[in-house]
Amino acid sequence: MHISLIPYLPPFLLSAVEANTTFTTIAKAGLNATCSVFFIIGSFCGNNLLQGRGFEVLRAQLSERLLPTAASGVAYWTGANLLLFSGVVPQSVAATAAFSVLWNVRMSSALNMKTPASETALAKEERNRRVSAMRLAVGGLQKESGGGSGSSISSSTNRRRGGGKACESQNTKLLQ
């Protein structure tokens, strides 16, 4: 469903929008440049969400890649809009789709680009996941063997056998 905002425009803008003028082309390019920043941020957020990455990786990616990606988007879409809306390229769904496909290739490469800060954040996140998984596994083993919240009899037996010290040394080796 397409809703037209043209009836709601003030008269001085209505004549500019209806006519295919330079003002219209520049206004559309400017609006696109402004809105594209939000699209790029949303793309980075969605990509990280789908890949199960955390906020630190997103922050590193945005700090490194948001401005270059937005700048290339402004340059690309300004040129594309000038070609489409000025009449140089016939305004059609096929022409717009072709420009969109090319831009999506560029966005895909920006989303999957490896940079030092994002790789460091990703490695830190992966290390934290492994440590959490090990802690859960060790905690489950301690519960099964009677350690932790077990009875005082099994705890004292475990201490006499030296099991507590061995378990602690294994935990510290795993977590390092």
C-alpha positions in Angstrom: 0.0 0.0 0.0 1.5 3.3 -1.1 0.5 6.4 0.9 1.2 9.7 -0.8 2.3 12.7 1.3 1.9 15.1 -1.6 -1.6 16.4 -0.6 -0.2 17.3 2.8 2.7 19.4 1.6 2.7 23.2 1.8 2.0 24.9 -1.6 5.6 26.1 -2.1 6.9 22.6 -1.7 4.1 21.0 -3.7 5.1 22.8 -6.9 8.8 21.8 -6.3 7.9 18.1 -5.8 5.5 17.8 -8.7 8.1 19.3 -11.1 11.2 17.2 -11.8 13.6 19.9 -10.7 17.1 20.1 -9.4 15.6 20.9 -6.0 13.6 17.7 -6.0 16.7 15.7 -6.9 18.8 17.3 -4.2 16.0 17.0 -1.6 15.6 13.3 -2.3 19.3 12.7 -2.2 19.6 14.6 1.1 16.7 12.7 2.7 18.2 9.4 1.5 21.6 10.4 3.0 20.0 11.2 6.4 17.9 8.0 6.6 20.7 5.8 5.4 22.7 6.2 8.6 19.8 4.6 10.5 19.6 1.8 8.0 23.3 1.1 8.3 23.1 1.0 12.1 20.1 -1.3 11.9 22.1 -3.6 9.5 25.0 -3.9 11.8 22.7 -4.6 14.8 20.7 -7.2 12.9 23.8 -8.9 11.5 25.3 -9.1 15.0 22.1 -10.4 16.5 21.8 -13.1 13.8 25.4 -14.2 14.4 24.9 -14.2 18.2 27.5 -11.5 18.9 27.3 -9.2 21.9 27.2 -5.5 22.4 31.0 -5.0 22.6 31.5 -6.4 19.1 28.7 -4.2 17.8 30.3 -1.1 19.5 33.7 -1.9 17.9 32.2 -2.5 14.5 30.2 0.7 14.6 33.1 2.8 15.8 35.3 1.5 13.0 32.9 1.1 10.1 29.9 3.4 10.5 31.4 6.6 9.2 33.2 5.0 6.2 30.1 3.0 5.3 27.8 6.0 5.7 30.2 8.2 3.6 30.3 5.6 0.8 26.5 5.2 1.0 26.0 9.0 0.7 28.4 9.1 -2.3 26.8 6.0 -3.9 23.2 6.9 -3.4 23.6 10.6 -4.3 25.0 9.5 -7.6 22.3 6.8 -8.1 19.5 9.3 -7.2 21.0 11.9 -9.5 21.0 9.4 -12.3 17.5 8.0 -11.5 15.6 11.3 -10.7 17.2 13.5 -13.3 16.1 11.3 -16.1 19.5 10.2 -17.3 18.6 6.6 -16.4 14.9 5.8 -17.0 13.1 5.6 -13.6 12.0 2.0 -13.3 11.9 -0.8 -10.8 14.6 -2.6 -12.7 17.0 0.3 -12.5 16.4 0.9 -8.8 16.8 -2.8 -8.1 20.1 -2.8 -10.0 21.4 0.0 -7.9 20.1 -1.7 -4.7 21.8 -5.0 -5.5 25.1 -3.2 -6.0 24.7 -1.4 -2.7 23.7 -4.6 -0.9 27.0 -6.2 -2.1 28.8 -3.2 -0.6 26.9 -3.5 2.7 27.6 -7.2 2.9 31.3 -6.6 2.6 31.2 -3.8 5.2 29.2 -6.0 7.6 31.7 -8.9 7.3 34.9 -7.0 7.2 37.5 -8.0 9.7 39.1 -5.1 11.6 41.4 -5.1 14.6 39.0 -3.7 17.1 36.1 -5.9 16.1 38.3 -9.0 16.0 39.6 -8.2 19.5 36.1 -7.7 20.8 35.0 -10.9 19.1 37.9 -12.9 20.6 37.2 -11.5 24.1 33.5 -12.4 23.7 34.4 -15.9 22.6 36.8 -16.3 25.5 34.1 -15.2 28.0 31.7 -17.7 26.4 34.2 -20.6 26.9 34.9 -19.6 30.5 31.2 -19.5 31.2 30.7 -22.9 29.6 33.6 -24.3 31.6 32.2 -22.9 34.8 28.8 -24.4 34.1 30.4 -27.8 33.3 32.6 -27.7 36.4 29.7 -26.6 38.5 27.6 -29.5 37.2 30.4 -32.0 37.9 30.8 -30.7 41.4 27.0 -31.1 42.0 27.1 -34.7 40.6 30.1 -35.6 42.8 28.6 -34.1 45.9 30.8 -31.1 46.0 29.5 -27.6 46.5 26.1 -28.0 48.2 26.5 -31.6 49.1 26.3 -33.1 52.6 28.9 -32.6 55.2 29.8 -36.4 55.1 30.6 -36.4 51.4 32.5 -33.0 51.7 34.7 -34.3 54.5 35.3 -37.6 52.6 36.2 -35.6 49.5 38.6 -33.4 51.6 40.3 -36.5 53.1 40.9 -38.0 49.7 42.3 -34.7 48.4 39.6 -34.4 45.8 38.9 -30.8 46.6 42.5 -29.6 45.9 42.7 -31.6 42.7 39.4 -30.2 41.5 40.5 -26.7 42.3 43.8 -27.1 40.5 41.9 -28.5 37.5 39.5 -25.6 37.5 42.3 -23.0 37.5 44.1 -24.8 34.7 40.9 -24.8 32.6 40.1 -21.2 33.2 43.5 -20.0 32.2 
